[in-house]
């Protein structure tokens, strides 16, 4: 079954897996373009529903094709479960009333160039080659979150400008999705404990478990990286831009640091202590993006830098150039303070005196 056959089969048979109340529901396929992704979606809307989930059929087809033990019936049951567990009734007034909206604003971070077509009609703030977009948290629960992105049309309807939207999002994001900062040592240690427990439960030999414990300990020992995300660990990369977070990290790092765009979900921070160059870090980011990060979760291949003295966020390459210029200027100032001048400047002064 190819993709075209798959999506039409899902569309034509989904009602067979839903209760009687969905017999008159409208089933539609639509092309859905979101940040970092573009997919064919399925919606099932009953009369009177103001909210319906959009099912990503591309992701379902990939899962259906890769896991041969899954038959089409199990896929359909999964789709039906999502549809039924999404509340169909929603107070649309909450989305149209800005006083209600601003209390539920949060931000997402994405690559500006990669998402240029979406950003063309979406209010956003650029940070170098990254873009902060604004979203409304509609619902949070054990099964996930329901959100919607603010468009230019919505912003105009609210009667607010981009600066107002940005300030309100900066105020409310840390409340809705608080920042979570953790050393990668602690994060890996927690992950390692889980893996070891799973191995024990599976009846792995003690020697193999011991070898895994030693390997994991070696991996996270003295790792200088720090993870920055939100409390949900979903779309948490934007937390690096929350008010005061970069300065807080500067205190934690005891100085300047590099910022690695691990994914849209988290950021990695490394002290700029001279032990590794931004070029080495860039190579690492490129390799990780290529081999370990799903395309829809990637930010960029860039490495960024935070100057704690000047409080500047910029590309690491830009910081390196600015640092050279500063050092050159300090060199000239030092020469002048010592009563000396660079050779070129001496020639200029001599020529002036001889006229």
C-alpha positions in Angstrom: 0.0 0.0 0.0 1.5 3.3 -1.1 1.0 6.6 0.8 -1.9 7.8 -1.5 -3.7 4.5 -0.9 -3.0 4.7 2.8 -4.4 8.2 3.4 -7.6 7.4 1.4 -8.1 4.2 3.2 -7.8 6.0 6.6 -10.2 8.7 5.4 -12.8 6.2 4.1 -12.8 3.8 7.0 -12.1 5.9 10.1 -15.8 6.1 11.1 -15.9 2.3 11.3 -13.6 2.6 14.4 -15.5 5.5 16.0 -18.7 5.4 18.1 -22.2 6.1 16.7 -22.0 9.8 17.7 -19.4 10.3 14.8 -21.6 8.8 12.1 -22.4 12.3 10.6 -19.0 13.8 11.3 -17.1 15.5 8.5 -13.8 13.7 7.6 -11.3 15.8 5.7 -7.7 15.5 4.4 -5.7 18.7 4.4 -2.1 19.8 3.8 -0.8 21.2 7.0 2.3 23.4 7.1 3.7 23.9 10.6 7.0 25.0 12.0 9.7 22.6 10.8 7.3 20.3 9.1 4.7 19.8 6.4 2.3 16.9 6.4 -1.0 15.6 5.2 -3.5 15.8 8.0 -6.8 14.2 8.8 -9.6 15.9 10.8 -12.9 14.4 12.0 -15.4 17.1 13.1 -18.8 16.5 14.5 -21.5 19.2 14.1 -21.1 21.7 16.9 -17.4 20.9 17.5 -15.2 23.9 17.8 -12.0 21.9 18.3 -10.7 18.9 16.4 -7.2 17.3 16.3 -5.2 17.1 13.1 -3.7 13.7 12.7 -0.3 13.5 11.1 -0.8 10.8 8.4 2.8 11.0 7.2 4.1 10.0 10.6 1.4 7.2 10.9 2.4 5.9 7.4 6.0 5.8 8.4 5.2 3.9 11.5 2.8 1.6 9.6 5.5 0.8 7.0 8.4 0.3 9.4 6.7 -1.9 11.9 5.4 -4.8 10.0 3.7 -6.4 13.0 1.3 -3.5 13.0 -1.7 -4.1 10.8 -3.9 -1.4 9.5 -6.6 -2.1 12.1 -4.2 -1.1 15.0 -3.3 2.1 13.2 -7.0 2.9 12.8 -7.6 2.2 16.5 -4.8 4.6 17.4 -6.3 7.3 15.2 -9.7 6.8 16.7 -8.4 6.9 20.2 -6.7 10.3 19.6 -9.9 11.7 18.1 -12.1 10.6 20.9 -9.8 11.8 23.7 -9.7 15.4 22.3 -12.5 17.6 23.6 -14.7 18.7 20.8 -16.2 21.6 22.7 -14.0 24.6 23.2 -14.8 28.1 24.2 -13.7 29.9 21.1 -14.0 33.2 23.0 -10.8 32.3 24.9 -8.9 32.5 21.6 -10.5 35.7 20.5 -10.2 37.6 23.7 -6.6 38.9 24.1 -7.0 39.4 27.9 -7.5 35.7 28.1 -5.0 34.8 25.5 -2.1 36.7 27.0 -2.3 34.6 30.2 -1.7 31.5 28.1 1.0 32.8 25.7 4.3 30.9 25.3 7.1 30.8 22.8 8.6 28.3 20.4 12.0 28.5 18.8 12.7 27.5 15.2 15.1 28.1 12.3 14.1 31.3 10.5 15.3 30.4 7.0 13.9 26.9 7.1 10.4 28.2 8.2 10.4 31.3 6.0 7.1 30.4 4.3 5.3 30.0 7.7 6.9 33.0 9.2 5.8 35.2 6.3 2.3 35.3 7.8 3.3 34.8 11.5 4.4 37.4 14.0 7.9 36.6 15.2 11.1 38.0 16.8 14.4 37.0 15.2 17.5 36.2 17.3 20.3 35.9 14.8 19.0 33.2 12.4 16.5 31.9 14.9 12.8 32.9 15.2 10.7 33.1 18.3 7.0 32.6 17.5 4.0 33.0 19.8 1.5 30.3 20.8 -1.6 29.8 22.9 -1.7 26.9 25.4 -5.2 25.7 25.0 -5.0 22.6 27.2 -2.4 20.6 29.2 -2.9 17.1 30.4 -1.3 13.7 30.8 -1.9 12.9 27.1 0.0 16.0 26.0 -0.9 19.6 25.1 -3.2 21.4 22.8 -1.8 24.6 21.3 -2.3 27.0 18.4 0.1 29.4 16.8 -0.8 33.1 16.6 -0.9 34.4 13.0 -0.7 38.0 11.7 -4.5 38.0 11.2 -5.0 37.0 14.9 -2.6 39.6 16.1 -4.5 42.3 14.1 -7.8 41.1 15.5 -6.4 41.4 19.0 -5.5 45.0 18.3 -1.9 44.6 19.6 1.5 45.1 18.0 4.5 42.7 17.9 6.2 44.4 20.8 3.2 43.9 23.0 2.9 40.3 22.0 6.6 39.7 22.7 6.5 41.4 26.1 3.4 39.4 27.2 4.9 36.1 26.0 8.2 36.8 27.8 6.2 37.5 31.0 3.9 34.4 30.7 6.2 31.7 29.1 8.1 31.2 32.4 4.8 30.7 34.2 3.2 28.3 31.7 6.4 26.4 30.8 9.0 27.1 33.5 12.7 26.8 32.6 14.5 23.7 33.6 18.3 23.8 33.9 20.3 20.6 34.6 23.9 19.5 34.2 24.1 16.8 31.6 25.9 14.7 34.1 22.7 14.6 36.2 20.5 14.0 33.1 22.7 11.1 31.9 22.9 9.7 35.4 19.1 9.5 35.6 18.9 8.0 32.1 21.6 5.5 33.1 19.8 4.4 36.2 16.7 3.8 34.1 18.7 1.7 31.6 20.3 -0.4 34.3 16.9 -1.1 36.0 15.5 -2.2 32.6 18.5 -4.5 32.1 18.0 -6.0 35.5 14.2 -6.5 34.9 15.1 -8.2 31.6 17.4 -10.6 33.4 20.7 -9.4 31.9 23.8 -11.1 33.4 25.5 -9.2 36.3 28.8 -8.9 34.4 27.0 -7.2 31.5 25.2 -4.8 33.9 28.5 -4.0 35.6 30.1 -3.2 32.2 27.2 -0.9 31.2 27.4 0.9 34.6 31.2 1.5 34.0 30.5 2.7 30.4 27.8 5.1 31.5 29.8 6.5 34.3 32.7 7.2 31.9 30.3 8.9 29.5 28.9 11.4 31.9 32.0 11.9 34.1 33.2 15.6 34.0 31.0 16.5 31.1 30.9 20.3 31.1 27.6 20.6 29.3 24.4 22.0 30.8 20.9 21.3 29.4 18.3 24.1 29.1 14.7 23.2 28.4 11.3 23.7 30.0 9.4 21.6 32.5 7.7 19.6 29.8 10.9 18.9 27.8 8.8 19.8 24.7 9.6 22.9 22.6 11.9 23.9 25.4 14.7 25.5 23.4 13.0 28.9 23.7 13.6 28.9 27.4 17.1 30.2 26.8 15.5 33.5 25.9 13.4 33.8 29.0 14.1 36.9 31.1 17.3 36.6 33.1 18.1 33.0 32.0 21.2 33.8 30.0 22.6 35.8 32.9 21.7 33.0 35.3 23.6 30.6 33.1 26.6 33.0 33.0 26.7 32.8 36.8 26.5 29.0 36.7 29.2 28.9 34.0 31.3 31.5 35.8 31.8 33.4 32.6 31.0 33.4 28.9 29.6 30.3 27.3 28.7 28.7 24.0 25.1 27.8 23.1 24.5 24.6 21.1 21.1 24.2 19.4 20.5 20.6 20.4 16.9 20.6 19.1 13.7 22.5 19.2 13.2 20.8 22.6 16.4 21.7 24.4 19.6 23.8 24.3 23.1 22.7 25.4 25.4 25.2 27.1 29.3 24.8 27.2 31.6 27.1 29.1 33.9 29.3 26.9 37.0 28.4 29.0 39.4 27.8 26.2 39.2 24.0 26.2 37.2 23.8 23.0 36.8 26.1 20.0 33.5 27.1 18.4 34.7 25.4 15.2 35.0 22.0 17.0 31.6 22.6 18.5 30.1 23.5 15.1 31.4 20.2 13.6 29.9 18.4 16.6 26.5 20.1 16.1 26.5 19.3 12.4 27.3 15.6 13.0 24.6 15.2 15.7 22.0 17.0 13.5 22.9 14.7 10.6 22.8 11.4 12.5 20.7 11.8 15.7 18.1 14.6 15.4 14.9 14.1 13.4 14.5 16.7 10.7 11.3 18.1 12.3 13.2 18.7 15.6 16.3 20.4 14.1 17.2 24.0 14.8 20.4 25.0 13.0 24.0 23.9 12.5 25.2 27.2 14.1 26.9 27.6 17.4 26.1 30.7 19.4 27.8 32.6 22.2 26.8 34.7 25.2 29.1 37.5 26.3 28.3 37.9 30.0 30.2 41.3 30.3 28.4 43.0 27.3 25.3 40.8 27.6 25.3 39.9 23.9 23.8 36.8 22.3 25.3 36.2 18.9 26.8 33.6 16.5 30.0 32.2 17.9 31.8 33.2 14.7 30.6 36.8 15.2 31.9 36.9 18.7 35.3 35.6 17.7 35.6 38.4 15.1 34.4 41.0 17.7 36.9 39.6 20.2 39.8 40.0 17.8 38.8 43.6 17.1 38.6 44.4 20.8 42.0 42.9 21.4 43.5 44.9 18.5 42.0 48.1 19.9 43.3 47.3 23.3 46.8 46.7 21.7 46.7 50.2 20.1 45.6 51.8 23.4 48.4 50.0 25.3 51.0 51.2 22.7 49.8 54.8 23.1 49.8 54.6 26.9 53.4 53.4 26.8 54.4 56.3 24.5 54.8 54.2 21.4 52.9 54.0 18.2 52.6 51.3 15.5 55.1 51.7 12.7 52.5 52.8 10.2 51.3 55.5 12.6 54.9 56.7 13.3 55.4 57.2 9.6 52.2 59.3 9.4 53.3 61.5 12.3 56.8 61.9 10.8 55.3 63.0 7.5 53.2 65.6 9.3 56.2 67.0 11.1 58.3 67.4 7.9 55.7 69.5 6.1 
